[in-house]
Amino acid sequence: MNSSVRDALGFPAERPADGSRPPRPDFAAAAQQLGITEEQLREVLRRHRPERPAERGNQPPA
């Protein structure tokens, strides 16, 4: 993810050592900061979401 998008969403550069999670991002504010609509921001995030490994029981038959 682009660092300006990470900054706009309020994500820290690295995970906190205590394992805590950052607060949920304010998509409307982040989109405004980036000069795009909230829907455009959500679409970019959907397209660049990392693949999740197949969950137990949801794997295709071999």
Biopython code that builds the backbone (N, CA, C, O; Angstrom):
import numpy as np
from Bio.PDB.StructureBuilder import StructureBuilder

atoms = [
    (1, "MET", "N", (0.850, -1.164, 0.000)),
    (1, "MET", "CA", (0.000, 0.000, 0.000)),
    (1, "MET", "C", (0.901, 1.234, 0.000)),
    (1, "MET", "O", (1.907, 1.283, 0.709)),
    (2, "ASN", "N", (0.537, 2.196, -0.781)),
    (2, "ASN", "CA", (1.265, 3.450, -0.897)),
    (2, "ASN", "C", (1.357, 4.128, 0.461)),
    (2, "ASN", "O", (0.388, 4.130, 1.220)),
    (3, "SER", "N", (2.522, 4.709, 0.776)),
    (3, "SER", "CA", (2.707, 5.317, 2.099)),
    (3, "SER", "C", (1.764, 6.486, 2.323)),
    (3, "SER", "O", (1.344, 6.709, 3.458)),
    (4, "SER", "N", (1.408, 7.250, 1.277)),
    (4, "SER", "CA", (0.479, 8.364, 1.485)),
    (4, "SER", "C", (-0.911, 7.838, 1.835)),
    (4, "SER", "O", (-1.622, 8.464, 2.620)),
    (5, "VAL", "N", (-1.305, 6.713, 1.272)),
    (5, "VAL", "CA", (-2.590, 6.102, 1.625)),
    (5, "VAL", "C", (-2.528, 5.599, 3.067)),
    (5, "VAL", "O", (-3.466, 5.806, 3.837)),
    (6, "ARG", "N", (-1.440, 4.946, 3.432)),
    (6, "ARG", "CA", (-1.262, 4.475, 4.818)),
    (6, "ARG", "C", (-1.329, 5.642, 5.791)),
    (6, "ARG", "O", (-1.978, 5.551, 6.833)),
    (7, "ASP", "N", (-0.652, 6.747, 5.448)),
    (7, "ASP", "CA", (-0.663, 7.924, 6.314)),
    (7, "ASP", "C", (-2.068, 8.498, 6.437)),
    (7, "ASP", "O", (-2.508, 8.830, 7.537)),
    (8, "ALA", "N", (-2.782, 8.619, 5.308)),
    (8, "ALA", "CA", (-4.133, 9.172, 5.320)),
    (8, "ALA", "C", (-5.081, 8.316, 6.156)),
    (8, "ALA", "O", (-5.976, 8.835, 6.824)),
    (9, "LEU", "N", (-4.875, 6.992, 6.112)),
    (9, "LEU", "CA", (-5.732, 6.088, 6.882)),
    (9, "LEU", "C", (-5.310, 6.001, 8.348)),
    (9, "LEU", "O", (-6.029, 5.439, 9.174)),
    (10, "GLY", "N", (-4.144, 6.558, 8.666)),
    (10, "GLY", "CA", (-3.682, 6.561, 10.049)),
    (10, "GLY", "C", (-2.982, 5.286, 10.475)),
    (10, "GLY", "O", (-2.852, 5.022, 11.670)),
    (11, "PHE", "N", (-2.523, 4.482, 9.507)),
    (11, "PHE", "CA", (-1.815, 3.253, 9.844)),
    (11, "PHE", "C", (-0.387, 3.591, 10.255)),
    (11, "PHE", "O", (0.274, 4.374, 9.574)),
    (12, "PRO", "N", (0.103, 3.021, 11.351)),
    (12, "PRO", "CA", (1.496, 3.262, 11.741)),
    (12, "PRO", "C", (2.444, 2.563, 10.773)),
    (12, "PRO", "O", (2.060, 1.599, 10.110)),
    (13, "ALA", "N", (3.675, 3.044, 10.690)),
    (13, "ALA", "CA", (4.674, 2.444, 9.794)),
    (13, "ALA", "C", (4.954, 1.001, 10.190)),
    (13, "ALA", "O", (5.203, 0.152, 9.334)),
    (14, "GLU", "N", (4.912, 0.727, 11.496)),
    (14, "GLU", "CA", (5.161, -0.630, 11.991)),
    (14, "GLU", "C", (4.132, -0.966, 13.047)),
    (14, "GLU", "O", (3.573, -0.078, 13.691)),
    (15, "ARG", "N", (3.882, -2.264, 13.223)),
    (15, "ARG", "CA", (2.936, -2.691, 14.257)),
    (15, "ARG", "C", (3.480, -2.370, 15.637)),
    (15, "ARG", "O", (4.683, -2.497, 15.869)),
    (16, "PRO", "N", (2.621, -1.958, 16.556)),
    (16, "PRO", "CA", (3.082, -1.709, 17.919)),
    (16, "PRO", "C", (3.651, -2.981, 18.546)),
    (16, "PRO", "O", (3.171, -4.084, 18.287)),
    (17, "ALA", "N", (4.665, -2.813, 19.362)),
    (17, "ALA", "CA", (5.329, -3.958, 19.991)),
    (17, "ALA", "C", (4.383, -4.721, 20.910)),
    (17, "ALA", "O", (4.550, -5.924, 21.109)),
    (18, "ASP", "N", (3.393, -4.035, 21.472)),
    (18, "ASP", "CA", (2.466, -4.710, 22.394)),
    (18, "ASP", "C", (1.371, -5.480, 21.664)),
    (18, "ASP", "O", (0.519, -6.099, 22.303)),
    (19, "GLY", "N", (1.384, -5.447, 20.322)),
    (19, "GLY", "CA", (0.410, -6.209, 19.546)),
    (19, "GLY", "C", (-0.946, -5.548, 19.417)),
    (19, "GLY", "O", (-1.861, -6.137, 18.842)),
    (20, "SER", "N", (-1.104, -4.327, 19.939)),
    (20, "SER", "CA", (-2.393, -3.647, 19.838)),
    (20, "SER", "C", (-2.651, -3.225, 18.393)),
    (20, "SER", "O", (-1.727, -3.114, 17.587)),
    (21, "ARG", "N", (-3.905, -2.997, 18.089)),
    (21, "ARG", "CA", (-4.286, -2.586, 16.746)),
    (21, "ARG", "C", (-4.599, -1.096, 16.739)),
    (21, "ARG", "O", (-5.112, -0.564, 17.723)),
    (22, "PRO", "N", (-4.292, -0.419, 15.631)),
    (22, "PRO", "CA", (-4.624, 1.003, 15.545)),
    (22, "PRO", "C", (-6.148, 1.169, 15.456)),
    (22, "PRO", "O", (-6.851, 0.219, 15.110)),
    (23, "PRO", "N", (-6.661, 2.359, 15.765)),
    (23, "PRO", "CA", (-8.103, 2.573, 15.640)),
    (23, "PRO", "C", (-8.544, 2.409, 14.196)),
    (23, "PRO", "O", (-7.737, 2.534, 13.274)),
    (24, "ARG", "N", (-9.820, 2.131, 14.003)),
    (24, "ARG", "CA", (-10.348, 1.972, 12.649)),
    (24, "ARG", "C", (-10.155, 3.260, 11.865)),
    (24, "ARG", "O", (-10.328, 4.354, 12.402)),
    (25, "PRO", "N", (-9.797, 3.127, 10.596)),
    (25, "PRO", "CA", (-9.551, 4.327, 9.794)),
    (25, "PRO", "C", (-10.845, 5.085, 9.492)),
    (25, "PRO", "O", (-11.921, 4.494, 9.400)),
    (26, "ASP", "N", (-10.720, 6.384, 9.342)),
    (26, "ASP", "CA", (-11.828, 7.244, 8.935)),
    (26, "ASP", "C", (-11.713, 7.386, 7.418)),
    (26, "ASP", "O", (-10.963, 8.227, 6.922)),
    (27, "PHE", "N", (-12.461, 6.559, 6.686)),
    (27, "PHE", "CA", (-12.341, 6.527, 5.231)),
    (27, "PHE", "C", (-12.725, 7.850, 4.591)),
    (27, "PHE", "O", (-12.097, 8.265, 3.617)),
    (28, "ALA", "N", (-13.742, 8.522, 5.118)),
    (28, "ALA", "CA", (-14.168, 9.801, 4.547)),
    (28, "ALA", "C", (-13.052, 10.839, 4.669)),
    (28, "ALA", "O", (-12.750, 11.544, 3.706)),
    (29, "ALA", "N", (-12.439, 10.930, 5.852)),
    (29, "ALA", "CA", (-11.362, 11.893, 6.064)),
    (29, "ALA", "C", (-10.142, 11.534, 5.221)),
    (29, "ALA", "O", (-9.501, 12.417, 4.650)),
    (30, "ALA", "N", (-9.821, 10.249, 5.139)),
    (30, "ALA", "CA", (-8.671, 9.811, 4.350)),
    (30, "ALA", "C", (-8.886, 10.135, 2.871)),
    (30, "ALA", "O", (-7.970, 10.616, 2.204)),
    (31, "ALA", "N", (-10.078, 9.877, 2.361)),
    (31, "ALA", "CA", (-10.376, 10.165, 0.954)),
    (31, "ALA", "C", (-10.256, 11.661, 0.681)),
    (31, "ALA", "O", (-9.697, 12.070, -0.337)),
    (32, "GLN", "N", (-10.779, 12.465, 1.586)),
    (32, "GLN", "CA", (-10.693, 13.912, 1.420)),
    (32, "GLN", "C", (-9.229, 14.365, 1.412)),
    (32, "GLN", "O", (-8.845, 15.210, 0.603)),
    (33, "GLN", "N", (-8.425, 13.811, 2.299)),
    (33, "GLN", "CA", (-7.003, 14.151, 2.366)),
    (33, "GLN", "C", (-6.289, 13.777, 1.070)),
    (33, "GLN", "O", (-5.371, 14.473, 0.637)),
    (34, "LEU", "N", (-6.716, 12.673, 0.454)),
    (34, "LEU", "CA", (-6.095, 12.203, -0.780)),
    (34, "LEU", "C", (-6.683, 12.864, -2.034)),
    (34, "LEU", "O", (-6.142, 12.704, -3.128)),
    (35, "GLY", "N", (-7.783, 13.601, -1.880)),
    (35, "GLY", "CA", (-8.404, 14.275, -3.014)),
    (35, "GLY", "C", (-9.229, 13.369, -3.898)),
    (35, "GLY", "O", (-9.371, 13.619, -5.095)),
    (36, "ILE", "N", (-9.783, 12.300, -3.303)),
    (36, "ILE", "CA", (-10.637, 11.363, -4.041)),
    (36, "ILE", "C", (-11.914, 11.141, -3.239)),
    (36, "ILE", "O", (-12.033, 11.602, -2.103)),
    (37, "THR", "N", (-12.871, 10.429, -3.841)),
    (37, "THR", "CA", (-14.098, 10.126, -3.113)),
    (37, "THR", "C", (-13.865, 8.918, -2.210)),
    (37, "THR", "O", (-12.930, 8.141, -2.405)),
    (38, "GLU", "N", (-14.731, 8.788, -1.233)),
    (38, "GLU", "CA", (-14.638, 7.631, -0.331)),
    (38, "GLU", "C", (-14.813, 6.338, -1.114)),
    (38, "GLU", "O", (-14.127, 5.353, -0.842)),
    (39, "GLU", "N", (-15.723, 6.330, -2.083)),
    (39, "GLU", "CA", (-15.939, 5.122, -2.889)),
    (39, "GLU", "C", (-14.692, 4.778, -3.700)),
    (39, "GLU", "O", (-14.355, 3.601, -3.833)),
    (40, "GLN", "N", (-14.000, 5.780, -4.243)),
    (40, "GLN", "CA", (-12.762, 5.515, -4.983)),
    (40, "GLN", "C", (-11.705, 4.903, -4.055)),
    (40, "GLN", "O", (-11.002, 3.970, -4.441)),
    (41, "LEU", "N", (-11.599, 5.427, -2.841)),
    (41, "LEU", "CA", (-10.642, 4.884, -1.877)),
    (41, "LEU", "C", (-10.976, 3.434, -1.559)),
    (41, "LEU", "O", (-10.088, 2.581, -1.556)),
    (42, "ARG", "N", (-12.237, 3.148, -1.293)),
    (42, "ARG", "CA", (-12.635, 1.771, -0.972)),
    (42, "ARG", "C", (-12.374, 0.825, -2.149)),
    (42, "ARG", "O", (-11.981, -0.323, -1.945)),
    (43, "GLU", "N", (-12.589, 1.301, -3.367)),
    (43, "GLU", "CA", (-12.335, 0.465, -4.546)),
    (43, "GLU", "C", (-10.844, 0.155, -4.672)),
    (43, "GLU", "O", (-10.474, -0.982, -4.964)),
    (44, "VAL", "N", (-9.991, 1.145, -4.456)),
    (44, "VAL", "CA", (-8.543, 0.914, -4.510)),
    (44, "VAL", "C", (-8.145, -0.110, -3.457)),
    (44, "VAL", "O", (-7.362, -1.020, -3.731)),
    (45, "LEU", "N", (-8.682, 0.041, -2.259)),
    (45, "LEU", "CA", (-8.338, -0.901, -1.183)),
    (45, "LEU", "C", (-8.835, -2.309, -1.502)),
    (45, "LEU", "O", (-8.151, -3.286, -1.194)),
    (46, "ARG", "N", (-10.011, -2.428, -2.113)),
    (46, "ARG", "CA", (-10.529, -3.756, -2.501)),
    (46, "ARG", "C", (-9.609, -4.415, -3.521)),
    (46, "ARG", "O", (-9.320, -5.608, -3.422)),
    (47, "ARG", "N", (-9.147, -3.638, -4.504)),
    (47, "ARG", "CA", (-8.311, -4.198, -5.568)),
    (47, "ARG", "C", (-6.933, -4.604, -5.069)),
    (47, "ARG", "O", (-6.303, -5.494, -5.641)),
    (48, "HIS", "N", (-6.460, -3.958, -4.005)),
    (48, "HIS", "CA", (-5.103, -4.224, -3.524)),
    (48, "HIS", "C", (-5.067, -5.007, -2.225)),
    (48, "HIS", "O", (-4.047, -5.036, -1.537)),
    (49, "ARG", "N", (-6.179, -5.638, -1.893)),
    (49, "ARG", "CA", (-6.229, -6.456, -0.675)),
    (49, "ARG", "C", (-5.422, -7.725, -0.904)),
    (49, "ARG", "O", (-5.572, -8.370, -1.942)),
    (50, "PRO", "N", (-4.562, -8.095, 0.052)),
    (50, "PRO", "CA", (-3.783, -9.325, -0.127)),
    (50, "PRO", "C", (-4.694, -10.549, -0.151)),
    (50, "PRO", "O", (-5.737, -10.585, 0.502)),
    (51, "GLU", "N", (-4.279, -11.531, -0.906)),
    (51, "GLU", "CA", (-5.030, -12.786, -0.974)),
    (51, "GLU", "C", (-5.018, -13.464, 0.390)),
    (51, "GLU", "O", (-3.988, -13.501, 1.065)),
    (52, "ARG", "N", (-6.156, -13.995, 0.788)),
    (52, "ARG", "CA", (-6.219, -14.758, 2.040)),
    (52, "ARG", "C", (-6.041, -16.235, 1.717)),
    (52, "ARG", "O", (-6.576, -16.725, 0.723)),
    (53, "PRO", "N", (-5.295, -16.939, 2.551)),
    (53, "PRO", "CA", (-5.178, -18.379, 2.311)),
    (53, "PRO", "C", (-6.548, -19.042, 2.471)),
    (53, "PRO", "O", (-7.403, -18.562, 3.215)),
    (54, "ALA", "N", (-6.734, -20.136, 1.770)),
    (54, "ALA", "CA", (-8.006, -20.864, 1.873)),
    (54, "ALA", "C", (-8.266, -21.252, 3.327)),
    (54, "ALA", "O", (-7.385, -21.765, 4.017)),
    (55, "GLU", "N", (-9.479, -20.998, 3.770)),
    (55, "GLU", "CA", (-9.829, -21.351, 5.140)),
    (55, "GLU", "C", (-10.124, -22.841, 5.228)),
    (55, "GLU", "O", (-10.493, -23.480, 4.243)),
    (56, "ARG", "N", (-9.955, -23.366, 6.405)),
    (56, "ARG", "CA", (-10.212, -24.778, 6.639)),
    (56, "ARG", "C", (-11.646, -25.111, 6.211)),
    (56, "ARG", "O", (-12.592, -24.443, 6.628)),
    (57, "GLY", "N", (-11.798, -26.110, 5.407)),
    (57, "GLY", "CA", (-13.112, -26.532, 4.953)),
    (57, "GLY", "C", (-13.567, -25.839, 3.688)),
    (57, "GLY", "O", (-14.543, -26.273, 3.076)),
    (58, "ASN", "N", (-12.895, -24.773, 3.271)),
    (58, "ASN", "CA", (-13.275, -24.059, 2.065)),
    (58, "ASN", "C", (-12.313, -24.332, 0.914)),
    (58, "ASN", "O", (-12.309, -23.611, -0.084)),
    (59, "GLN", "N", (-11.512, -25.360, 1.055)),
    (59, "GLN", "CA", (-10.545, -25.652, 0.010)),
    (59, "GLN", "C", (-11.212, -26.457, -1.093)),
    (59, "GLN", "O", (-12.050, -27.318, -0.824)),
    (60, "PRO", "N", (-10.838, -26.173, -2.342)),
    (60, "PRO", "CA", (-11.435, -26.932, -3.456)),
    (60, "PRO", "C", (-10.998, -28.391, -3.391)),
    (60, "PRO", "O", (-9.916, -28.698, -2.891)),
    (61, "PRO", "N", (-11.840, -29.289, -3.897)),
    (61, "PRO", "CA", (-11.475, -30.715, -3.899)),
    (61, "PRO", "C", (-10.224, -30.957, -4.733)),
    (61, "PRO", "O", (-10.004, -30.298, -5.749)),
    (62, "ALA", "N", (-9.418, -31.897, -4.298)),
    (62, "ALA", "CA", (-8.155, -32.201, -4.998)),
    (62, "ALA", "C", (-8.405, -33.073, -6.191)),
    (62, "ALA", "O", (-7.465, -33.432, -6.901)),
]
sb = StructureBuilder()
sb.init_structure("model")
sb.init_model(0)
sb.init_chain("A")
sb.init_seg("    ")
for serial, (resi, resn, name, xyz) in enumerate(atoms, 1):
    if name == "N":
        sb.init_residue(resn, " ", resi, " ")
    sb.init_atom(name, np.array(xyz, "f"), 0.0, 1.0, " ", f" {name:<3s}", serial, name[0])
structure = sb.get_structure()
